């Protein structure tokens, strides 16, 4: 059940100019999700009665992403008054009627912040009957961050932004993470009194902490165990650092759940990937999107799977696959390219230098090598010869090829769609199949071989070939 005394506000209005990108900062991806997506997942895990997202920069793009990921989110637009204080102020106007609980405030560019950390923050806030509790971090270099200034007794006194800090305050290494829990009454009262008389000419949310303390209410700061938990993403370098950190955590999680990952440093796994026990992941592998891999499968090396299902015991080697399904105990690769719509059923094979698209390869059937199979259905226990091409596009429309069960097709075939090859049929090497082949038939193109004796000596006189021909003998 939702916590009726808890609301989460996600701040996602900033432009993120240091990313140097046309894409809004909160929409840059990390482990398969936009930055704000990680924050929304964490917010939802707290089970609040409401999640409010404050937007402004590239509003439509940001809102589309947020509402897709969290359909019941409440969207609030920040106006022309700058600052986090103003962002929270407009969000408070969207609170449920009569709400008297706590408000958690998180930033849309802090993807590593987890629900356990926020749950602990909320618990400490409630246990101490605080009016305001913030997450802080202790850094080796606090440059650029708002400093947490404590009173002589160690209690939280105020927060000072970098540009407004005195020299002795800049020596403080404890910084504000921008994550808070406020009791809504004191927050609403004091936020209305905050001005913009500061170096940034912004309405600082941080000013509220000192103002609440001055009323005699309890305010507190809780340091996190590891600073990276509350690290914001402001540029591409920080995004890359966060990607490495998150991938290490994801990989370790799978290892502890029974997955063998031979080289964690070269293995990249998105957050929403699922992997069963006793799967082996070889070096150079990327598992992206909603990819799922069942137990006993072997993936890699040098393989990229996006939104792909791999069933139990399958082997996928040096392969690129998107929106594909690999059946149980099937084999793919090396150097295969599975495009969207590929379904390889159990015990099947898609082999070396094979490209497939929008095709189903039936149980036990094989496309061993050097082939393109598009818009095709292959039945069970069939073998498609090397170098086979399905000519599925006539320049205007796509057409379908159907290959039956227990079919054996020769090397270097072209199937000109639409065409159907019946069950148990054979085709000869080099055949261009332009019309349907009945079940059990052999399809060949009759073109007698013609040998023109003496052609090389007559037409290539003086060449090495002519010399070899003059000295050579016929091959038995």
Buried (B, 14 or more C-beta within 10 A) or exposed (E): EEEEBBBBBBBBBBEBEEBEBEEBBBBBBBBBBBBBBBBBBBBBEBEBBBBBBBBBBBBEBBBEBBEEBBEEBBBBEBEEBBBBBBBBBBBBEBBEEEBEBBBBBBBBBBBBBBBEBBEBBBEBBBEEEBBBBBBBBEBEEBEEBBBBBBEEEEEBBBBBBBEBBEEEBEEBBBBBBBBBBBBBEBBBBBBEEBEBEBEEEBBBBBBBBBBBBEEEBBBBBBBBEEBBBBBBBBBEEBBEBBBEBBBEEBBEEBBEEEBEBBBBEBBBBBBBBEBBEBBBBBBBBBBBBBBBBBBBBBBBBBBBBBBBBBBBBBBBBBBBBBBBBBBBBBBBBBBBBBBBBBBBBBBBBBBBBBBBBBBBBBBBBBBBBBBBBBBBBBBBBBBBBBBBBBBBEEEEEEBBBBBBBBBBBBBBBBBBBBBBBBBBBBBBBBBBBEEBBEBEBEBBBEEEEEEEEEEBBEEEEEEEEBBEBEEEEEEE
